[in-house]
Amino acid sequence: MAQAGKGKLNFRCPSCFMRDLDIDMFYDKEKKEYYCIRCQYRGTEEDVLAKNEMARFRYGDMMHRITKFDFE
């Protein structure tokens, strides 16, 4: 998805990312904030980075093969 106004980086919307949607955020230079056109999320760069880091815990073991299940 193309961005209307490029910021420093392509950020993913943390609200959509929690629902397994990969949506790029747009950058408003006047307000100096990022926003999502799908869910109306708005936030500063620090806020977006913090919430995206929080969401990454879901995929922490994605690249590890789990072979032992010791639930008992």
C-alpha positions in Angstrom: 0.0 0.0 0.0 1.5 3.4 -1.0 1.8 6.1 1.6 0.3 9.6 0.9 3.1 11.3 2.9 6.3 9.5 3.5 7.6 9.6 7.1 11.1 8.4 8.1 9.9 4.7 8.0 7.0 2.6 6.8 5.1 2.0 10.1 2.4 -0.6 10.5 -0.8 0.3 12.3 -0.7 -1.4 15.7 -4.5 -1.6 16.0 -4.8 -3.4 12.7 -1.7 -5.5 13.4 -3.3 -6.9 16.5 -6.1 -8.1 14.3 -3.6 -9.7 11.8 -4.0 -7.0 9.2 -0.8 -5.5 7.7 -1.8 -1.9 7.0 0.8 0.9 6.4 0.2 4.1 8.2 0.2 7.6 6.6 2.1 10.5 8.0 0.6 14.0 8.6 3.5 16.5 8.5 1.5 19.4 10.0 0.4 17.4 13.1 3.6 15.3 13.2 1.6 12.1 13.7 0.8 8.9 12.0 -2.7 7.7 11.1 -4.5 4.7 9.7 -7.2 5.1 7.2 -8.7 1.7 7.9 -9.3 2.0 11.7 -8.8 5.7 12.5 -5.9 5.1 14.8 -3.6 8.1 15.3 -0.4 8.4 17.2 3.1 9.9 17.4 6.1 7.9 16.3 7.0 6.9 19.8 3.5 5.7 20.5 3.3 3.6 17.3 6.7 2.0 18.0 5.8 1.2 21.6 2.5 -0.4 20.6 4.1 -2.3 17.7 6.7 -3.7 20.0 4.0 -4.8 22.4 2.2 -6.7 19.5 5.4 -8.5 18.5 5.1 -10.9 21.5 2.6 -12.9 19.5 5.3 -13.9 17.0 8.2 -14.4 19.4 8.5 -18.2 18.7 7.5 -18.1 15.1 10.9 -19.3 13.8 11.4 -22.0 16.5 10.2 -25.5 16.0 8.5 -26.8 19.1 9.0 -30.6 19.5 8.5 -31.2 23.2 5.2 -30.6 24.9 5.4 -31.1 28.7 2.0 -29.9 29.9 1.7 -32.6 32.5 
